[in-house]
Amino acid sequence: MKLGRAALALLLLAPCVVRAVEPISLGLALAGVLTGYISYPRLYCLFAECCGQMRSLSREALWTASCKKSHLKRCVWFPKQSEAQEAPTLSLHGWTGTGKNFASKIIAENIYEGGLSSHYVHLFVATLHFPHASNITLYKDQLQMWIRGNVSTCARSIFIFDEMDKMHAGLIDAIKPFLDYYDVVDEVSYQKAIFIFLSNAGAERITDVALDFWRSGKQREDIKLRDMEHALAVSVFNNKNSGFWHSSLIDRNLIDYFVPFLPLEYKHLKMCIRVEMQSRGYEEDEDIITKVAEEMTFFPKEEKVFSDKGCKTVFTKLDYYLDD
């Protein structure tokens, strides 16, 4: 801290001493002090974002309605693996609105203060960044260059691939060398980089398991990861409409966890609405909460157990009642 105080003192006193000191000399002196100040990592990181500066996990990161507590703990634990021999990888699967993007946002925010806006967090959306099947070779080269360049700058870079179910088959295999069991690739280590995949692929399988439990009178809390993780991986691997179709990432067991996001029930929609009302500064109004939840549509057609859009549209429907 002495170095920091010295730099601050010089800056504050500069107008007073500038008449007595030759300008170039003063400039060089200030530059020297500030360079030393900035190069001291612990001090510099108080004022600027630093690579790999892990933050403490918030309570929000330990639970969400769609991803069971025991499952989501895997999401927030895996970046902390200090002895990993390959880059930590996580694949989140489920229907739209079940919380996959929310979970990736939580992970990013609990590693970097800037969250998804951090210079060290990189989001790729399949339909936006890789739209044309005819350009797969170009996309592969660009993707490898982007990952190599950013990991060279920050070993704890985070790469999030959204809409994996819409990605062209074969494209994601371009990152296989970075996930494989190599200490170094072209003089760069990727073992601390974090890769997260988001996909709707496999949602049917997740729903089937959840429905089977519901129809047999079991609670969704009774569903274990082992009940569906392997089947989910196989389902995604064999899905021709998935970016993971016959992917070497699955074939070579390079994805650490396939995390299922369960479809949301009526009670979970009400929870989403409550949280949204609180975040907007409104008191909870059970009448409004019930009205919004009852406007949602559910499936299967007969039982009407799960919301077909998750929590995705409850926020816009809530606007209607809060604007009155």
Salt bridges, closest charged atoms under 4 A:
GLU109 OE2 - LYS105 NZ 2.90
ASP165 OD2 - LYS166 NZ 3.37
ASP180 OD2 - LYS176 NZ 2.77
ASP180 OD1 - ARG252 NH2 2.84
GLU265 OE2 - ARG220 NH1 3.42
GLU276 OE2 - ARG280 NE 2.80
GLU284 OE1 - ARG274 NE 3.49
GLU286 OE2 - ARG274 NH2 2.97
ASP287 OD2 - LYS291 NZ 3.36
GLU295 OE1 - LYS317 NZ 3.88
GLU303 OE2 - ARG215 NE 3.02
ASP319 OD1 - ARG280 NH1 2.49
